[in-house]
């Protein structure tokens, strides 16, 4: 047992943590309007625990917050703690809860031991865990022997026009990779995991496919080229491809591959449909190559176009760390950072750590591209996020924050500070 880390974990202030989270979610930060919340995060970091704090615009009105703590030349190991500033919209929230005590998506009401609000789990709770964990180090009377970098980035969430391209994390990684600095030893991205350690994540691509035929008056269909008929064949081919994907070897933490058609549009006039459109998302597993997957979809589309005499276009509309999508990622379960975090869970909860896979894509692969291995770890359940049922269990929130504080102290190492901060 690491007595210093135990002391740090015990210094997490439950009331302060809950107040932080409730204050955070009362500041709407729906993509791309992260600026007010970024100011709040900067101000909270500047109140203590960090040596340097800066706010940097990566696009006009789109800021990141960067912070540094600890000793970059010290004997301890280095760490990145990351989170995203933006949330999805709350358009679905008020209609679901109108007339109830949950009606305000930014009200931060505590109901049955849970904080209800848009963004409380995805992922302002994780950011508040980082803020309070660093405060706990100093509250316990220590300073870090290793370096901690805090990255709080814009533009992680998708769904709003022109958003979800990871411009914030791209800029943060470029800054981290600059010069001759050694890459940090480990990273924790505070996406919700219900307190499990997510060592693996799926990859994805989103494709928008358009087939262009020729519209014609319904009484003379022979003058047209029916894009809807071609689209029917394309759907059949894609569903057949999905069945082929399902026969592949599943991942022990992530399950199997799949392709899901998410929308279809065609017709509307009393005429031969001249245009057919669909959108799809495809799940990839660690080891899959997007440079192989994307051409396979183009080949399916081209085959249908040749058969039905239509023109086709395939657009990959959600580039993240790859031009056509997001790459999968995995870190070995026996990586020293994973092992240390698992020990921290055991010490602070008395329960064994759960090693699981993320049923989502987030920005850890961008950190990996900078040579920084990492995991996802935070309180809350992703299954409730992006819905009007988003909430954060307070007991789990406090427990995970104590674990994070313990881990930071154990991983980076601590030394006695010259002045002890009063709780």
Buried (B, 14 or more C-beta within 10 A) or exposed (E): EBEBBBBBBBBBBBEBBBBBBBBBBBBBBBBBBBBEBBBBBBEBBEEBBBBEBEBBEBEEEBBBBBBBBBBBEBEBBBBBBBBBBBBBBBEBBBEEBEEEEBBBBBBBBBEEEBBBBBBBBBBBBBBBBBBBBBBBBBBBBBBBBBBBBBBBBBBBBBEBEEBBBBBBBBBBBEBBEEEEEEBBBBBBBBBBBBBBBBBBBBBBBBBBBBBBBBBBEEEEEEEBBBBBBBBBBBBEBBEEBBEEBEEEEEBEBBEEBBBEBEEBBBBEEEBBBBBBBBBBBBBBBBEBEBEEBBEBBBEBBEBBBEEBEBEBEBEBEBBBBBEBBBBBBBBEBEBEBBBBBBBBBBBBBEEEBEBBBBBBBBBBBBBBBBEBBBBBBBBBBBEBBBEBBBBBBBEBBBBBBBBBBBBBBBBBBBBEBEEEBEE
